[in-house]
Amino acid sequence: MGIHVIVGGQWGDEGKGKIVDYFSESADIVARYQGGANAGHTVFIGENQFVLHQVPSGILRQNTRCLLGTGMVIDPIEMSREIRELEEKGIQCTSQIGVAYNAHLVMPIHRILDGISEDASDEQFIGTTRRGIGPTYADRHARIGIPAHMLLDRTEFEQAVQLHLTHANKMITEIYGQPPYQYEEFAEQLEEAQEKISPLVTDVSDEILQALHGQQTIIAEGAQGVMLDLDYGSYPYVTSSHPGTAGVSVGLGIPPDAITRSTGIFKAYCTRVGEGPFPTEIADQDHAVRLREAGGEYGATTGRPRRCGWFDGVLAKYSADLNGFTDICITKADVLSEFDEIPVAENYETNDPFLNVQKLDKVNPAYTYYPGWKTDLTGITDPNDFPETFQRYLMVIERISGAPVSMVSVGPERNQIVKR
């Protein structure tokens, strides 16, 4: 069957959780391949809202196996809390979840270091979620991290945490001039998390390879977005992993040719949380606030208001080319229904001979203006019922990106998706 990858095509917050939930209805496995608790994948089912930070979005389907891959950094304390919250909402999910034995663990001290480093960065404030993601990936590459398999032995886990805390305290005291932390401050939380998460540790790569041999349906769920990729995003205002299609092979331990479909998720406009360049950000605050309120653009993880902008066609093509999108899903199309005119940045005014995504603060978008559709899309179920002006907007996105729009989300509910 192959692996179907769901990738955020913009700056994150494109609505990937809802789309993964939609496809997971017929999936045997949903696997996250990168990121950690900095994700905030939101799914609405009736009056219930589920915000998933680490647990894959397939968890709301009763028979779907949900795997946290090697490419993730996993916070066992926060994951224990997330599982408990799901159980309180009637989702008995521990039997569905598997954690890669070689994924690395986010410790409380990582979250502390994330906050300290952000507060100390007067000249280059990144705007992280302060969930300890960057420091954990850094320790992993420095070969001083804590793999998840250490949860299987309480003594080994405690010793590893103690040793790691010694390394971290050197940085805290010598570089940041703050008092050291003691293991006893985190011991109770860590012991509870170890007890809760250790039974979930498994060989994720082997599970997926066996599922591939068995012709099972597998979805790879990305977090964040392509423009936040460590190498191909707007560095240094990026995440610490690879959200694109290329991250799947390493993040899940599968061969690249196992990927048979890559769906890029794009909002009908753009948003960004945190610092960094944003070429199509709306300068007119009245328009920006209007769009933010209409779209409910506040971070699911941080609660921070998202910066809002118009659709960036230049970066959409860059994203589609980089990831080899076989198709595209457009989300939040209904949000733009109240606008008379919809700008699309089809080109940049720039002196660079090539697109340098690390210099997006040096470009000016060249907009083409398209008429709005001024129609409520939320009740539409047949693509033929879309107004002509909206059909034209979708054709513009297809022309610019080079990938077909296969589906459109017209509201927050899981069933408000129109296939084309």
Secondary structure, 3 states (H helix, E strand, C coil): CCEEEEEECCCCCCCHHHHHHHHHHHCCEEEECCECCCCCEEEEECCEEEEECCCCHHHHCCCCEEEECCCEEECHHHHHHHHHHHHHCCCCCHHHEEEECCCEECCHHHHHHHHHHHHHCCCCCCCCCCCCHHHHHHHHHCCCCCEHHHHHCHHHHHHHHHHHHHHHHHHHHHCCCCCCCCHHHCHHHHHHHHHHHHHHEECHHHHHHHHHHCCCCEEEECCCCHHHCCCCCCCCCCCCCCCCCHHHHHHHCCCHHHEEEEEEEEECCEEECCCCCCCCECCCHHHHHHHHHHHCCECCCCCCECEEECEEHHHHHHHHHHHCCCEEEEECHHHHHHCCEEEEEEEEECCCCCCCHHHHHHCEEEEEEEECCCCCCCCCCCHHHCCHHHHHHHHHHHHHHCCCEEEEECCCECCCEEEC
